[in-house]
């Protein structure tokens, strides 16, 4: 299964979306697990910190759990590597 390489901005966006949905990490992980993901809370935490990689299927699951467009996950991510400036 393909993975997305995590980074700080992606992690920050995931956290921002989760908080705007009023969910804890534990609740988010539980909903992902109901959808079939074997993700743990510790792995999810690393993703939010920008230190963990994300399975593409888990991104699809997060889109479902959070009921947002994919664009929301990529806000502020520049097409060039290493840039952290906001769009």
VMD Tcl script that builds the backbone (N, CA, C; Angstrom):
set m [mol new atoms 261]
animate dup $m
set s [atomselect $m all]
$s set {name element resname resid chain x y z} {
  {N N UNK 1 A 0.848 -1.180 0.000}
  {CA C UNK 1 A 0.000 0.000 0.000}
  {C C UNK 1 A 0.887 1.234 0.000}
  {N N UNK 2 A 0.624 2.185 -0.906}
  {CA C UNK 2 A 1.438 3.399 -0.984}
  {C C UNK 2 A 1.270 4.298 0.239}
  {N N UNK 3 A 2.356 5.034 0.542}
  {CA C UNK 3 A 2.347 5.978 1.661}
  {C C UNK 3 A 2.658 7.376 1.153}
  {N N UNK 4 A 2.128 8.352 1.867}
  {CA C UNK 4 A 2.519 9.743 1.671}
  {C C UNK 4 A 3.590 10.052 2.700}
  {N N UNK 5 A 4.647 10.705 2.283}
  {CA C UNK 5 A 5.659 11.120 3.244}
  {C C UNK 5 A 5.105 12.302 4.027}
  {N N UNK 6 A 5.051 12.162 5.322}
  {CA C UNK 6 A 4.508 13.209 6.159}
  {C C UNK 6 A 5.422 14.413 6.243}
  {N N UNK 7 A 4.840 15.551 6.557}
  {CA C UNK 7 A 5.618 16.746 6.865}
  {C C UNK 7 A 4.839 17.577 7.870}
  {N N UNK 8 A 5.472 18.605 8.390}
  {CA C UNK 8 A 4.862 19.401 9.452}
  {C C UNK 8 A 3.547 20.038 9.028}
  {N N UNK 9 A 3.494 20.582 7.831}
  {CA C UNK 9 A 2.281 21.279 7.400}
  {C C UNK 9 A 1.123 20.291 7.248}
  {N N UNK 10 A 1.367 19.139 6.640}
  {CA C UNK 10 A 0.314 18.129 6.514}
  {C C UNK 10 A -0.180 17.730 7.902}
  {N N UNK 11 A 0.744 17.497 8.816}
  {CA C UNK 11 A 0.370 17.129 10.177}
  {C C UNK 11 A -0.432 18.218 10.867}
  {N N UNK 12 A 0.005 19.465 10.699}
  {CA C UNK 12 A -0.720 20.592 11.292}
  {C C UNK 12 A -2.123 20.706 10.711}
  {N N UNK 13 A -2.251 20.477 9.400}
  {CA C UNK 13 A -3.561 20.537 8.760}
  {C C UNK 13 A -4.478 19.438 9.279}
  {N N UNK 14 A -3.944 18.239 9.426}
  {CA C UNK 14 A -4.746 17.134 9.948}
  {C C UNK 14 A -5.212 17.448 11.368}
  {N N UNK 15 A -4.312 17.971 12.181}
  {CA C UNK 15 A -4.673 18.324 13.554}
  {C C UNK 15 A -5.732 19.426 13.571}
  {N N UNK 16 A -5.541 20.449 12.744}
  {CA C UNK 16 A -6.495 21.559 12.675}
  {C C UNK 16 A -7.888 21.057 12.295}
  {N N UNK 17 A -7.935 20.181 11.297}
  {CA C UNK 17 A -9.217 19.638 10.851}
  {C C UNK 17 A -9.846 18.804 11.963}
  {N N UNK 18 A -9.041 17.965 12.605}
  {CA C UNK 18 A -9.556 17.109 13.691}
  {C C UNK 18 A -10.156 17.968 14.799}
  {N N UNK 19 A -9.421 19.004 15.210}
  {CA C UNK 19 A -9.907 19.871 16.280}
  {C C UNK 19 A -11.178 20.608 15.868}
  {N N UNK 20 A -11.248 21.025 14.600}
  {CA C UNK 20 A -12.455 21.725 14.136}
  {C C UNK 20 A -13.670 20.791 14.123}
  {N N UNK 21 A -13.413 19.484 14.056}
  {CA C UNK 21 A -14.492 18.486 14.119}
  {C C UNK 21 A -14.838 18.114 15.558}
  {N N UNK 22 A -14.051 18.633 16.507}
  {CA C UNK 22 A -14.299 18.347 17.919}
  {C C UNK 22 A -13.941 16.936 18.337}
  {N N UNK 23 A -12.964 16.344 17.657}
  {CA C UNK 23 A -12.560 14.965 17.947}
  {C C UNK 23 A -11.214 14.921 18.650}
  {N N UNK 24 A -11.050 13.945 19.517}
  {CA C UNK 24 A -9.746 13.661 20.104}
  {C C UNK 24 A -8.987 12.741 19.147}
  {N N UNK 25 A -7.697 12.563 19.410}
  {CA C UNK 25 A -6.939 11.594 18.613}
  {C C UNK 25 A -7.527 10.205 18.789}
  {N N UNK 26 A -7.901 9.857 20.012}
  {CA C UNK 26 A -8.453 8.528 20.279}
  {C C UNK 26 A -9.749 8.297 19.507}
  {N N UNK 27 A -10.617 9.304 19.468}
  {CA C UNK 27 A -11.873 9.173 18.729}
  {C C UNK 27 A -11.618 9.040 17.231}
  {N N UNK 28 A -10.667 9.816 16.731}
  {CA C UNK 28 A -10.324 9.759 15.309}
  {C C UNK 28 A -9.796 8.385 14.942}
  {N N UNK 29 A -8.871 7.873 15.744}
  {CA C UNK 29 A -8.298 6.552 15.494}
  {C C UNK 29 A -9.381 5.472 15.567}
  {N N UNK 30 A -10.283 5.575 16.544}
  {CA C UNK 30 A -11.365 4.592 16.667}
  {C C UNK 30 A -12.235 4.588 15.418}
  {N N UNK 31 A -12.524 5.753 14.879}
  {CA C UNK 31 A -13.344 5.830 13.656}
  {C C UNK 31 A -12.585 5.267 12.453}
  {N N UNK 32 A -11.284 5.532 12.393}
  {CA C UNK 32 A -10.476 4.944 11.316}
  {C C UNK 32 A -10.458 3.424 11.426}
  {N N UNK 33 A -10.359 2.922 12.636}
  {CA C UNK 33 A -10.334 1.476 12.840}
  {C C UNK 33 A -11.653 0.830 12.434}
  {N N UNK 34 A -12.767 1.507 12.684}
  {CA C UNK 34 A -14.070 1.000 12.239}
  {C C UNK 34 A -14.104 0.898 10.714}
  {N N UNK 35 A -13.403 1.810 10.044}
  {CA C UNK 35 A -13.327 1.787 8.583}
  {C C UNK 35 A -12.334 0.742 8.066}
  {N N UNK 36 A -11.614 0.084 8.976}
  {CA C UNK 36 A -10.703 -0.981 8.571}
  {C C UNK 36 A -9.227 -0.680 8.696}
  {N N UNK 37 A -8.873 0.500 9.186}
  {CA C UNK 37 A -7.465 0.846 9.337}
  {C C UNK 37 A -6.902 0.236 10.623}
  {N N UNK 38 A -5.694 -0.317 10.563}
  {CA C UNK 38 A -5.063 -0.835 11.777}
  {C C UNK 38 A -4.238 0.224 12.520}
  {N N UNK 39 A -4.408 1.493 12.190}
  {CA C UNK 39 A -3.595 2.572 12.770}
  {C C UNK 39 A -3.758 2.631 14.291}
  {N N UNK 40 A -2.662 2.938 14.974}
  {CA C UNK 40 A -2.694 3.107 16.433}
  {C C UNK 40 A -2.685 4.601 16.756}
  {N N UNK 41 A -3.020 4.942 18.000}
  {CA C UNK 41 A -3.011 6.340 18.400}
  {C C UNK 41 A -1.599 6.897 18.361}
  {N N UNK 42 A -0.611 6.095 18.727}
  {CA C UNK 42 A 0.770 6.588 18.709}
  {C C UNK 42 A 1.235 6.881 17.279}
  {N N UNK 43 A 0.860 6.053 16.336}
  {CA C UNK 43 A 1.195 6.299 14.932}
  {C C UNK 43 A 0.484 7.549 14.435}
  {N N UNK 44 A -0.798 7.664 14.797}
  {CA C UNK 44 A -1.561 8.840 14.386}
  {C C UNK 44 A -0.930 10.114 14.962}
  {N N UNK 45 A -0.497 10.057 16.202}
  {CA C UNK 45 A 0.135 11.199 16.847}
  {C C UNK 45 A 1.387 11.635 16.080}
  {N N UNK 46 A 2.184 10.662 15.649}
  {CA C UNK 46 A 3.387 10.981 14.863}
  {C C UNK 46 A 3.025 11.677 13.557}
  {N N UNK 47 A 1.924 11.257 12.942}
  {CA C UNK 47 A 1.476 11.884 11.691}
  {C C UNK 47 A 1.130 13.348 11.943}
  {N N UNK 48 A 0.385 13.615 13.016}
  {CA C UNK 48 A 0.021 14.995 13.337}
  {C C UNK 48 A 1.246 15.851 13.656}
  {N N UNK 49 A 2.289 15.245 14.191}
  {CA C UNK 49 A 3.513 15.993 14.491}
  {C C UNK 49 A 4.397 16.160 13.260}
  {N N UNK 50 A 4.007 15.560 12.140}
  {CA C UNK 50 A 4.794 15.652 10.917}
  {C C UNK 50 A 5.983 14.722 10.905}
  {N N UNK 51 A 5.984 13.734 11.798}
  {CA C UNK 51 A 7.119 12.813 11.912}
  {C C UNK 51 A 6.778 11.399 11.453}
  {N N UNK 52 A 5.546 11.192 11.012}
  {CA C UNK 52 A 5.136 9.864 10.567}
  {C C UNK 52 A 4.580 9.912 9.160}
  {N N UNK 53 A 4.705 8.811 8.461}
  {CA C UNK 53 A 4.156 8.713 7.116}
  {C C UNK 53 A 2.738 8.174 7.198}
  {N N UNK 54 A 1.949 8.515 6.196}
  {CA C UNK 54 A 0.531 8.227 6.190}
  {C C UNK 54 A 0.196 7.325 5.012}
  {N N UNK 55 A -0.465 6.208 5.286}
  {CA C UNK 55 A -0.943 5.371 4.197}
  {C C UNK 55 A -2.010 6.140 3.426}
  {N N UNK 56 A -2.001 6.022 2.121}
  {CA C UNK 56 A -2.993 6.690 1.288}
  {C C UNK 56 A -4.403 6.271 1.722}
  {N N UNK 57 A -4.575 5.006 2.050}
  {CA C UNK 57 A -5.895 4.531 2.493}
  {C C UNK 57 A -6.329 5.217 3.789}
  {N N UNK 58 A -5.384 5.568 4.660}
  {CA C UNK 58 A -5.732 6.291 5.878}
  {C C UNK 58 A -6.129 7.737 5.578}
  {N N UNK 59 A -5.522 8.344 4.553}
  {CA C UNK 59 A -5.942 9.680 4.150}
  {C C UNK 59 A -7.382 9.632 3.634}
  {N N UNK 60 A -7.696 8.603 2.878}
  {CA C UNK 60 A -9.078 8.421 2.405}
  {C C UNK 60 A -10.007 8.272 3.611}
  {N N UNK 61 A -9.569 7.504 4.608}
  {CA C UNK 61 A -10.356 7.336 5.824}
  {C C UNK 61 A -10.535 8.643 6.576}
  {N N UNK 62 A -9.472 9.435 6.677}
  {CA C UNK 62 A -9.572 10.727 7.359}
  {C C UNK 62 A -10.529 11.664 6.629}
  {N N UNK 63 A -10.518 11.618 5.306}
  {CA C UNK 63 A -11.458 12.427 4.526}
  {C C UNK 63 A -12.883 12.048 4.893}
  {N N UNK 64 A -13.138 10.764 5.043}
  {CA C UNK 64 A -14.462 10.276 5.416}
  {C C UNK 64 A -14.816 10.677 6.846}
  {N N UNK 65 A -13.893 10.450 7.767}
  {CA C UNK 65 A -14.132 10.767 9.186}
  {C C UNK 65 A -14.386 12.255 9.372}
  {N N UNK 66 A -13.595 13.095 8.731}
  {CA C UNK 66 A -13.697 14.535 8.919}
  {C C UNK 66 A -14.714 15.194 7.980}
  {N N UNK 67 A -15.128 14.471 6.935}
  {CA C UNK 67 A -16.084 14.991 5.953}
  {C C UNK 67 A -15.594 16.309 5.345}
  {N N UNK 68 A -14.361 16.279 4.831}
  {CA C UNK 68 A -13.746 17.443 4.191}
  {C C UNK 68 A -13.228 17.041 2.816}
  {N N UNK 69 A -12.869 18.045 2.016}
  {CA C UNK 69 A -12.257 17.765 0.719}
  {C C UNK 69 A -10.761 17.481 0.923}
  {N N UNK 70 A -10.164 16.828 -0.041}
  {CA C UNK 70 A -8.727 16.563 0.037}
  {C C UNK 70 A -7.922 17.856 0.100}
  {N N UNK 71 A -8.434 18.911 -0.520}
  {CA C UNK 71 A -7.731 20.194 -0.513}
  {C C UNK 71 A -7.406 20.653 0.901}
  {N N UNK 72 A -8.281 20.382 1.850}
  {CA C UNK 72 A -8.074 20.819 3.234}
  {C C UNK 72 A -6.786 20.251 3.833}
  {N N UNK 73 A -6.400 19.049 3.420}
  {CA C UNK 73 A -5.195 18.420 3.958}
  {C C UNK 73 A -3.917 19.082 3.446}
  {N N UNK 74 A -4.015 19.746 2.295}
  {CA C UNK 74 A -2.818 20.258 1.633}
  {C C UNK 74 A -2.704 21.778 1.646}
  {N N UNK 75 A -3.525 22.452 2.438}
  {CA C UNK 75 A -3.460 23.914 2.545}
  {C C UNK 75 A -2.069 24.322 3.014}
  {N N UNK 76 A -1.458 25.246 2.279}
  {CA C UNK 76 A -0.163 25.790 2.670}
  {C C UNK 76 A 1.039 24.973 2.244}
  {N N UNK 77 A 0.824 23.859 1.566}
  {CA C UNK 77 A 1.955 23.040 1.110}
  {C C UNK 77 A 2.333 23.484 -0.293}
  {N N UNK 78 A 3.574 23.912 -0.423}
  {CA C UNK 78 A 4.097 24.396 -1.692}
  {C C UNK 78 A 4.546 23.217 -2.569}
  {N N UNK 79 A 4.549 23.404 -3.887}
  {CA C UNK 79 A 4.983 22.324 -4.775}
  {C C UNK 79 A 6.472 22.008 -4.692}
  {N N UNK 80 A 7.268 22.934 -4.131}
  {CA C UNK 80 A 8.694 22.658 -4.004}
  {C C UNK 80 A 8.978 22.091 -2.626}
  {N N UNK 81 A 9.955 21.218 -2.517}
  {CA C UNK 81 A 10.302 20.585 -1.247}
  {C C UNK 81 A 10.982 21.587 -0.329}
  {N N UNK 82 A 10.695 21.446 0.965}
  {CA C UNK 82 A 11.377 22.235 1.965}
  {C C UNK 82 A 10.777 23.590 2.248}
  {N N UNK 83 A 9.819 24.040 1.465}
  {CA C UNK 83 A 9.213 25.351 1.696}
  {C C UNK 83 A 8.047 25.216 2.652}
  {N N UNK 84 A 8.027 26.066 3.688}
  {CA C UNK 84 A 6.958 26.026 4.672}
  {C C UNK 84 A 6.087 27.277 4.607}
  {N N UNK 85 A 6.250 28.096 3.602}
  {CA C UNK 85 A 5.452 29.318 3.528}
  {C C UNK 85 A 3.999 28.986 3.204}
  {N N UNK 86 A 3.113 29.833 3.644}
  {CA C UNK 86 A 1.671 29.651 3.436}
  {C C UNK 86 A 1.273 30.201 2.085}
  {N N UNK 87 A 0.268 29.570 1.482}
  {CA C UNK 87 A -0.279 30.055 0.216}
  {C C UNK 87 A -1.262 31.160 0.489}
}
mol reanalyze $m
mol bondsrecalc $m
mol representation Tube
mol addrep $m
